[in-house]
Amino acid sequence: APTEDDIYCRCLSKTLCHVPTPVTVGFYAPCGHRLYSLLDKVSAFIKDETSRREAAELVRDPRAPRRPHGWGLFQALWLLTFYEPVLTESHLRRQNLEFLFIRFSAWEYAGCDKLWAGLVTTLCHNVRRHFGALLLSVFHVVGSRPRVASGFSQKEWLLKKGTVLKLVGLFLLLAVGVAVLLAALLVPGLKEHRALKVVGSAIASLSGSSLALGAFSVLKNLLVSEKKKIERLADSERFAAQLGFMSKIRAEVETLLDFLAFMEVFERRRLRVVLEITSLDVCYPDKVAGVLNAVGTLLADAKAPFVFVLAVDPSVIVPCLEQTGCLKGLADNGYLYLNRAVTLPFSIPAMGARSRLRGLEAAIETREDLVYRVIAANVERR
């Protein structure tokens, strides 16, 4: 039989599958030691719900979702380079979801001057690791955000005619330049014409350098991740003192949002990135306010598929907020500030009798039973 915690967590999981994004969930639990088990329950219930939705969507649309791995990676790279994604009515009606869970422990970054930068870097790093560095690097160079379909068109991919013409033109110029250069070097009657050698070398160099520049841009983004870019900006005093510092970091986040929108069309499902923020109630008050401001201003874009789960104890967070200077105009009311920052408050009550019995059963199990449970849980996550 389900416990009280199971019922509450299942209710939240179903809510997160229906609520529009971006959304900030206040996951209020009075006991910190059971916080992670509750979050794991929510994740497990969401996976069950997404599996059910996936099966129902296959009945409506027989085209199976695809992932950017193996042969799907080559498909994604091909579409990314030569096609522009389009948001059609059929895509907007899709009910199948994929959730990417990211857990951010604020305590790990509590010693940094800019705790909110750790939040952004954690987000970028996990998205890059989930979808692959190559795909995201190519998107930085040639990718584009999906546009909305005009009329009743159901065509999800439009050929990039300009990109195709440019590539064909560059390869033709390269072929002509190499042909002229070879002719000037090998044909007996043309060996004396130095002008042909110069012209052939110039054409081949110009076209080849353009292609090499594009490849270098992809390689640069492949080696220097978004996490490293943001860390360099945060460490640089020259940027930190300028107004454009936040705009540069926001540009990285917007590129990430465009990439997620592209992947939604490619995978034929809706994407949700769940960022679970934990250990915030053990940080200094100014760090707490900085993370809440980052969630509210830097990442809460109207087109962002983000779900922020603030797993905190309000009785601890509110005094921290009231000690900072972020409550001007709110009569120093920490609860009012927290209510404005949180879109969906969700309180977990104290552990019920059935949940206590279930926890007691787990505590008195043998070591072999516990090891088996851990292995089985890891297999299910994969």
Secondary structure as UniProt FT lines:
FT   HELIX           4..16
FT   TURN            17..18
FT   STRAND          23..28
FT   HELIX           32..34
FT   HELIX           35..60
FT   HELIX           71..82
FT   STRAND          83..87
FT   HELIX           89..92
FT   STRAND          97..105
FT   HELIX           106..109
FT   TURN            110..111
FT   HELIX           115..131
FT   HELIX           133..142
FT   STRAND          147..148
FT   TURN            151..152
FT   STRAND          157..159
FT   HELIX           161..186
FT   HELIX           188..190
FT   TURN            191..192
FT   HELIX           194..223
FT   HELIX           226..235
FT   HELIX           237..240
FT   HELIX           244..267
FT   STRAND          270..278
FT   HELIX           280..282
FT   HELIX           285..293
FT   HELIX           294..298
FT   TURN            302..303
FT   STRAND          306..312
FT   HELIX           314..322
FT   TURN            326..332
FT   HELIX           334..341
FT   STRAND          344..347
FT   HELIX           353..363
FT   HELIX           367..381
//
